[in-house]
Amino acid sequence: NNDMARKSGIELRMSDRMRFNKKMKRLQRFVKPSQGFDMELKKYVSRIAEISTDFVPVITGNLRQSLFLESKAFNYVVGYKIDYAVFVEFGKVGRGSIQGRKPFFRPAIKMATFEFIKSVRSKLKKI
């Protein structure tokens, strides 16, 4: 029985272990603040801001100007400060129907997310 237990184990060759450790070191650099992944996040949030300002409906320009971006390593926030932004995005309910809905933020997130995933995948393949 002891023979069977030993045969079912996994043997890791020294060359495999060295290759694994080398890849992990490269990946470790990629996830440090202000490095690969953090820079990708920053780019992602900037793209959301850029795309959403292209899509935001403009009457007075106040909504577009209320855009804000906060950035610290691995902590990025993008949004619109003006209180009626949510009504523009989701519409408002009146007499049982949703009126005035002109989504600008969610489509921007969707587009930027696609770009973000593609970019991160590409960078990880290089690593």
C-alpha angles and dihedrals in degrees: 000000000000089000091058093050091053094048093053093058125098120248117211115201119219091243091054091049092050092049090048093050091049091053091047091053091053090047090049089058090048092059099046118111113276090014134101106310095033090051090049090053091050090050090047094055091045090053091051089053093046096047095042092052088054090052100039112111111241125211103138098001092237094115093051091047092051091069113126134188125193120188135186126146108297091351115091127161128187128177149115120275099202111103097228094056089096091055092051091048098044103018126233127269115243126163093346098309136090112245134189098014112163108162112208105148103050094049088050091051091049093051094044091047091056090051092045094052092046092050095046091048090051093049092047091051089055091051 
